[in-house]
């Protein structure tokens, strides 16, 4: 903490005041919608050193980074000294006639944490579109984003403001730090970076920039998010919404230039290997920095729902929606029944699967996971692809994993630590909580799995059974718990484990599958589709309990079932029927188990089992 021992040192409470100020401001009149988002707006359209937001997943965390929290500049001619603050910046500011006094007794070294953040993997197009439409911050290209940026004065920048009144208030917080944010002709780096950023270039090549997205084909910015407080509250794979100061100073991009003026850098930085520097200091135009003022973990990323369901206004939203739940469920069931070629039992189980979530862990056992294996899917048909497209329209984040021999043998499923570049190299299974993973086993053909293939299949099995992925740190494995909804589509019974196998019984065989599936999506009204999206996201977040009385009745009922059919009723059956009853209750908006729902769960399970028995008789012992 700073003590105001000279009149030049402002009150150290300013840091708290900044956070409080923005916290209050962002609560006013949908103010959050006015902050430009890096998810929607290309970085070159945004004004450097302005307030931005970013919805992202923490892909990696770096070692803490040290920076000059307070530093002093001196004019060699007049010996005039000025104190500055280094918080929320990458580059130290000093006027043309000033130098930083590295030996000043006023210097305070502070610490911040850097997270490497990427857009939420597999985020659905509809989430992006609705978020974009909700945000009112429309930005035109910023002509000021040029290397001459740091020569511009703060007054000139005021003309570029999106919302001048807000920005002026914002700048007043900085005026105490002795000048404008970027009035610096010869910028000096603030960081001593005990280590820092993260990633992007593979060892032997500079050009192709690897932004380390977990899923192939992803777009959007990766950001180095610099956190100043409570960073222990966040962990890898958390989904965050951050509000902070955008830093894209071109000088950050010169760090890797061999001809740079080494005097501008602290000697500490030279402790990093060249490869680590290349990976940890990517060009700011490609990997912008955000200096966080506020960051919050997101319960969900569905823009149709209030971000936090515990607040009073949100409770009204929930109550209103729950009052019209029955017709929404009935319509969704009809919609999915059509998608599953007229099979209403499979549609029931698909709803239960889509609202399932790991609600607790007992020792190593994840409670609430409900992996469904939808068998009986036509082989080599576009059916499974269309089922995925429909799920994609309903859930906020999803990925279709085509289980071909080629993919199994050549894809990187498990994230691993690259010690040379000091970064976590991502893999397909590094996903945010509540992502829907559709594994398409109908693509599997004859062939040989190599070592990688076997590891990948094992990792998938562990994800399904234990809801965890063991990241590879070379000398050891580190367990990362997850909460991923896995749906497996297959012809026969899946090779992978599952909690529940439902054999598809199509009631209709459309002459043109493509046309049939496309017409389903075009026929559903956008307002109805939005209700389905709210329904599935909201029900995952509800609490659920079973009263002692119902627990006792269920136990007695189970004992009776065992008496009547000791051969085929097992403890697993009880566990699964309780799960079905749980999600069946929640799907009807009931947060406790009733006798009626328990009986309905037993009925669904009986129908499902009869189907599997019939299939066995038809195909011999294939299932």
N, C-alpha and C positions, 0 to 999 in steps of 0.2 A: 504494500500500500504506500501511496505517496503522502508525504507530510508537506503541507504548504509552508515551507520554511522561507520561501522568498515570494515576493509579490508576483513573480513571473509564473509560479506554479499554480495552475487553477485547482479548485477543489476536486479531490479525487473521487467524489461522489458522482462526477459527470457520467461515469461509465454505467452506473445503475440507472441514472436518469435517462440515458439514451434508450436502454432496453424498455424501461417503463413507458417512455414517451411513445415508442412505436407500438408497444403492446396495446396501449389505449387508442392510438390513432387507427390501428387496424380493426378495432371493434366497431368503428363508426360507419354507419350507412354502407355496408358492403364494401368497405374500403379495400378489402383484400382483392376484390375484382378489378380494382384500378391499378394494381401493381403489375407491370409487365412480367410475363412468365417466359422463362427460357424454354419451356416445353412448347410454346406456341410461336415465339418470335425469334428469328435468326439473330445470332449474337451481334452481327455487324449492323443490325437495325437499332440496337440498344445503346443508350448513352453511357459511356464509361463513368464509373463512380456514381451511378444512380441506383436507386432501390429496385431490386428485382426479386422474383420468387422462382422456385424450382421444385417440382415434384419428382422425387428420385429414390433410388435404392442405394444404400451404402454397399459398394462392391468390394472396397478394400479400405483399410485404415493404415495410416503411416505412423512412424514414430513421432513423438512430439517435436515441434519446431520452435526454435527460439527466435525472438525478434526484439528489436529495440522498442519497448513500450513507451519510454520517454528518452529523448535524445536532444542534444544541444548543437546548434549550428553557430559558427563564429565567422565574422567578416574579418579577413586577415588585415585589411586596410585600417578599419576603425576599431577593431576588437569588439564590436557590438555583438552581443550574444542573444539568441532567441531559443526558447524551449519549444519542442514539438512533441506531439503524441504520435505513436506509430500504429495504434490499433486501427483495424479495418483498412489497412493498406499493405501493398507489397513493396512499394518503392518509397524511399525516404524523400522528403521534400526539402529543397534548399534553394535559395535564390541564386542568381548568376554569380554574385560576389561572395557566396557563403560556402563554408566547408563544414562537414560534420566533425565535431570534436569527440573522437572515440575515447579519449581519456577523461572526459568530463565526469565530475563527481555526481552530476545530476542524472547520468544515464541509468535507466532501469531496464533490465532484461526481463522480458515476459515470455510466457509459454502459450502456444496454441496447438490445437490438434488438426491435422488435415485428413479429411475423408475423401476417397475417390468415389464419386457418385455418378451413376448412370440412370437414364430414364428407366422406369419400372419395366423389367423384361416382359415381353409379350403383352404389353398394355393394348387393349382393344382400340380399334379406330374410333368407335363411338364415344369412348371415354375422352379421347383427345378432342373430338369434334365438339362435344357438349361443353368441355372445359373451355375450349377456345371461344365458343359462343357466349359463355357466361362472363368471360373476362371482357371488361370494357376498355382495357388499355390497348388502344390501336396505335401502332407505331409506324412512322414512315422511316425510310432509310436515313441513318444518321450521317450527314456529310462530314461530321467532325471526327469520324473514326479514321484517323490517318496517323502516321508516325510522328507528325508534328504536334500531335495532341498535347504533349506536356509543355508546349510553349504557349498554349492558349491560356488566357486568363479566366478566372472563375466568373467574372462579370460577363464575358462573351458567352460563356457556357449557359448562363441563365437564359439566354434567348432560345436555347435548344430545348428547354424543359418541357416535359409532357404536361406537368401540372405545376406551374410556377409556384403557386402558393405553398403547396406541400414541399416542393424541393427547397424553397427558401428556408422553410422551417428546419428542414433536414440539414441544410448547410450551416445554420447558425450553431448547431452542435459542434461543428468542426472549426468555426472561426476562432475558437479559443486555442486551437492547436497552432496558431501563429501564421495562418495564411490559407491559401486555397489548396484543394486536394491535389491538384496536379500542376502547380506552378513551379516546375522544376526543369531547368534547362539541362542539367547534368544529373539525371536521376541516379541515386545510389540504392542498391538493394538493402532492404531492412533485415532480411532473414540471415541468421547464421545457419538456419536449417540443419539442425542436428540430423534431420532427415526429413523427407517431405513427400512430395507429390506422388505421381504415380503414372506410370506407364505409357507406353505406347509404341515403342519401336522394337522390332525383333532384332536380335543381336547384330546381324550382319547387313542390315539394310536400313537406310534412312527413310526412303520415300513412303512406302505404304504405312499409313498410320494405323496401328492397331489400338482401337479405343477400348478393347477388352470387354465388349458387351457379351453377356452370357449366351445370348441366342444369336444364331446367324441371321443376317439380313436386317438387323435392327438399325434404326436411324435416331437422330437426336443428339444433343450435345452431351459430352461427358464433362463433369466439372470437378475442380479441386475446391472442396468446401472447407473453409477454415473456421473452426469452432473455438470460441474463446472461453466458454464456461460449460460446466455439467456434461463434458463429453463422455464421462463414464456411463451416462444414461443411454448411450446409443451403442449398437453393436452391428457387426457385418450382417447384411441382408435386411436390416430395418428399412421400412419405407418412411420417408420424411417429406415434410414440406418446409423448405427453408426460405426465410426472408433475409436479404443481406445486400451488401454493397458489391456491385459488379466491378471486377478488376480485370481489365484486358490491356494493361499497359504494354506497348510494343517492346519495351526494354526487357520484359520477362522472356521474350522469345530470343533474345541475344545471348542468353545464358549459355547456350550450347555452342555458340560461335567461337571457334578457336582463336579468332583474332580479337576477342573481346579485351577490354581493359581490365586486367586482373585486379587492379587496385580497387575496382568498384565492388569486388566480392570479398566477403570475409574468408580468411584462411580456412575456417572450419569446413567450408563447402568442399574444399579440395579433398576432404577425407572420403567423399563418395567416389565410387568407380565411375569411369566415363559412361559405362552402360547405364548405371543407376541414375546418373545425372540426365542422360538422354530421356530416360523413361519417366523421371520424376519432375522434369521441368519442360513439359511439352509447350509448344507455341500457344500463347494465350488466346490467339484468334481461333484455335481449334479446341482447346480445353480451357475455357475461361475460369477465373477464380471467383468465388463468392465468399465474402467475409460476413459471417452470420451474425445477425442481430437477434433474430428469433428462429428457433427450429422446433417443430413438433412432430412426434411420431404419429403416423396416420393409422387409424383403426381399419380403414378401408380406402379405396381410391375411386369409389363410385360417385361421380359428380352430381347425381340425382338425389343423393342423401346428404343430410347435414354431416359435416366432418366429425363432430363429436355428439354422440347421441345422449350424453348425460345432461346437457344443458336444457334449461326450461323450454326455450323455443323449439328445440328438437323433440321434446316429449310430446308436444302438440302434433308435430308432423307424424310421429310414430302412432299416436292414438288415432289420428284421422285415417292413416293408411290401414291400420289393423281393422278398422270398422268396415272396410270394403274388401277384406282379404278373400272371403269365400268366392266371389265371382272371378277374382284374379287367378286364384288357384285353379278353378274349373276351366278357365280359358287357357291357362298355361298347360294344363293336362291335355286338353284337346289339341293344342298346337304341337306338343311333343308326341302325342299319339299319331298324328298325321306324319310327323317327321320320321317316326319309327314304323312307318308303313302300316298303321292301324293297330299296333300292339299297345293296348292301354296299360297292361301290367308292366311292361318294360318302361313305359312313360312314367308310371308311379315311382318306380325305383330310380329313374333318372332324376326326378325332382328331389327325392331323398338324398341322392348322391350330391347334387349341386348345392344343397343347403348344409351338408355335413361339414364339420370342422373339428379339429382336435381341441377339446375343451379342457383337458387336464392330462397329466402324466402320472401314472402310478408306477413307481420305480422306473423301469425302462419302457413300460407299456403305454403307448399313446392312446388315450380314450377318445372316441368320437370319430376316428378315421373310418371311412366307408368307401373303400375301393371297390368299384363295380366292374366285373368282367361281362361285357355284353357279347355273348357268343352267338353263333348262328348268323354272323354278318356275311353277306355275299362276298366271295373272294374276288380280288382284282376288280372290284366294282368301285364306282365313284361314290357309292353310298356312304362309306366311312368319312370320306373327305367332306361331304355335305353335312353329315352329322356334326363334324367339327365346326364347320362354318356357322351352323345354327348355334352351337354352344358359344362360339366367339361373339355372336350378336347378343348373348345373354349375360356373360360374365365379364368383369373388368379386365382380367388378365388371363391369358391361356397360351398353350403351345401344343402343336401336334407333332409328336415324335414318330416318324415312320420307321418301324422296326425292320429295316432291311439288313441283310448281312453286311453290306457296304457301310451303312450308317453305324452299325454296332462296332465294326472294326476300325472305323476311321474318325468317328466323332470324339470330341473331348467332353466327357460327361462330368468328370470330377474336377473341381478346381484344384490347382496345385501351386505351391509356393516356388517362385523362381528366385533363388537366393542371389544370383548374380545381379539381377535388376531390382532385387528387394521389393517384389510385388506378388500379389496373389493373382495368378493367371486364371481367368474365369472358365467355367464349363457349363454345359447345358442344364445341369441340375442345380445351378446357383440361382434359385428363383425366390421371389418374394412370397410371404405367407398368403394363403388363399388363392394361389394360382391354380387354374385347371390344366392338368397335364393329360392330354389324350394320346394314349399309346396305341398306334395302329399296327396290330400284329397281322392283319390280313395281307400285309406287304411282305411277310416273311417267306423266303424261298429256301430251297435246298442249298446247303453251303456249309463252310467251315468257319467257326468263330476263332479268331486268333486270340492272343493273350489280352490285348486291349478289349476285344469284343466280350470276352468272358468277364473281365473286370467291370465293364459297362453294364452287362446284364445283372451281375451281382449287385452293383450300386443301385440299379433300378429296383431290384427285389428288396434291398434294405430300406430304400426310401418308402416303398409300399408297406412293408411289415413294421418298421420301427419309426417311420417318419423322421429319418435323419440321413444326412449325407456325411461320410467321412472324408474330409478334405485331406489331400496328400501333402504333407510337409516334409517329404523325403525321409527324414529320420524317424518320423512318427506320424500317426494320423490324428486329426483333430475332428471331434464330433460336432456337427452343426445341426441342431434340431430344426425341423421344418414342419410346415402345415400345408401340404399340397394335395389337392383332390385329384386322384388318378382314376381315369376311366380307360379300360382296356377294351378295344374292339378286336374280336378274333373270329375265326371260322369255327374251330372246335374249342375245347377248353384252353384257356391261356397257359403258356409256359410259365408265366409270372404268377406270383401269389396274388390272391384277392380276398376281400372280405365277403364277397357275395357274387355268385355267378347267375346271371339272368340270360336264359336262352331266348333269342328273338323268334317270335312267331308272326311273320308278316301276314296281314289279312288282305293286303293288296299288293300286286306286283305291277308298278307303273310301267307302261310300254317305253316311256322315255324318262329315265331317272333324273337326268339333268333338269329337264323341263319341270318335272313334278316338284323337285326340291326348290328350284328357283321361284316357282309360283307361290310356294308356302311363305317365303320371306317377303315377297312383294305384296301378298294379300294381307299381311298383318299391319295394322295401323301403327304409325310411329308412337302415338300416345299409349297404345296397348303394350307395345314392345318396351317402352319405358317403365310401365307398371311391372312387367315381368322382371326387369332389371332391378327395380327397387325391392320387389318381393324376395328375390334370391339373395341379395346382399343383406337385407335387413334381418331375415330370419336366422342367418348365421351368427348374428350379433346378440340374439336374445338369450337370456338366462333360462335354465330349465331345471326342474326338480321333481323328485318322486316322493310322495308322502309316505310315512311309515305304514299307514293302513294299506295303501296300494302295493307297497313293496311286499308286505306279508301275503296279500292276495295273490300276487304274481308268483311268489315262492311256492305257495300251496298248489297253484295251478300247474306249475312246472313239475312238482312231485307227482301229480296226477298223470301228466303227460308221460313221464318216465315209466310209471306203472303200466300204462296202456301200451307203450311201445319202447321197451327198454333198449332194444337194439339200435334204433336210429335216432333217438333224441339224446344229444350230448350237451355238455356244459357250453360248448361253442354255439350250439343252437340257441341256448338261453341268452348268451351274450349278444348274438346277432339279432334275435327277436326284440331284445330290449333296445338295441340301437335303432332298429326299424321303427319301434314304437316311439322312441325319442323324436326322430326326425318327422315321423308321421304327425305327432302332436304339434311340433313346431310349424310344420307345413300348413296346419289349420289355425295357426296363431295361438295355440294353447301351450302355456309354459309349464304345465304339470301333466302327469299321465293320468288319464281316466280309464275306467274299465272298458269303455267302448273302444278307445284307441288301441288298448292292449289286444282286444279280440280281433280288431281289424288288422293289426300287425301279424297276429297268428294266421289269419286267413290269407294274407298276401304271401307269407312264407310258405304256407301249404301249397298254394297255387304255383309258386316258383319251383318248389321241389318236385311236384307232379310233372311239370314240364321237363325237368332234368331227367327224371325216371323214364319218361316217354322217349326222350332222346337217346338214352342208353339202350332201350329196347330196339330202336330203329338202327342205331349205329353199332350195335354190339357194345363193347366196353370202351368206346372211344372217349366218353366223358368220364 
